[in-house]
Amino acid sequence: QVRVFLEAAVVTNKKTLEFKIEKSKMGQVSQSFEGYAILVENVEPLPESGTRIAPENYTVQLKVSRK
């Protein structure tokens, strides 16, 4: 499982969104914010049990679209 925290803002409305994603659900987890759908398409590298990956070594691919 990977957790992604994303700060979304539209004008003065700001919110931190949390995504908890299982490997099998990658590309299927989305949330809505201010008329937008935010989808986490991919996170790399995928975490492995027993190893620690520094946060700055992750990349997150998002797809944002109007609802």
C-alpha positions in Angstrom: 0.0 0.0 0.0 1.1 3.5 -0.8 -0.3 6.8 0.7 -0.2 10.0 -1.3 -0.9 13.4 0.3 -1.9 16.1 -2.1 -2.7 19.7 -1.4 -5.3 21.0 -3.8 -6.4 24.6 -4.0 -8.9 26.6 -6.0 -8.9 30.4 -5.3 -9.1 30.5 -1.5 -10.4 27.0 -0.9 -7.5 24.7 0.0 -7.7 21.1 1.1 -5.2 18.2 1.8 -6.4 15.0 0.1 -5.1 11.6 1.2 -5.1 8.7 -1.2 -4.5 5.1 0.1 -3.8 2.8 -2.8 -3.2 -0.9 -3.0 -1.0 -2.1 -5.8 -3.9 -3.8 -7.5 -5.9 -0.6 -7.4 -3.3 1.7 -9.0 -5.0 4.0 -11.6 -8.4 3.4 -10.0 -8.3 5.6 -6.9 -9.7 9.2 -7.4 -11.2 12.0 -5.3 -13.3 15.0 -6.1 -12.5 18.6 -5.3 -14.2 21.8 -6.4 -15.6 20.2 -9.6 -12.5 18.3 -10.5 -11.7 14.6 -10.4 -8.2 13.8 -9.3 -6.9 10.4 -10.2 -3.6 8.9 -9.0 -2.5 7.0 -12.2 0.8 5.7 -11.0 3.4 5.9 -8.1 7.0 4.8 -8.6 8.9 3.1 -7.2 6.4 0.8 -5.6 7.2 0.1 -2.0 8.5 -3.3 -1.0 8.2 -4.9 2.4 11.3 -4.4 4.5 12.8 -1.5 2.5 12.6 2.2 3.1 12.3 4.7 0.2 13.0 8.3 0.9 9.9 10.5 0.1 11.9 12.6 -2.4 12.6 9.5 -4.5 8.9 8.9 -5.3 7.2 10.2 -8.4 3.4 10.5 -8.6 1.5 10.7 -11.9 -1.9 12.4 -11.6 -4.8 12.9 -14.0 -7.0 16.0 -13.3 -10.2 16.5 -15.2 -13.3 18.6 -14.9 -16.4 16.6 -13.7 
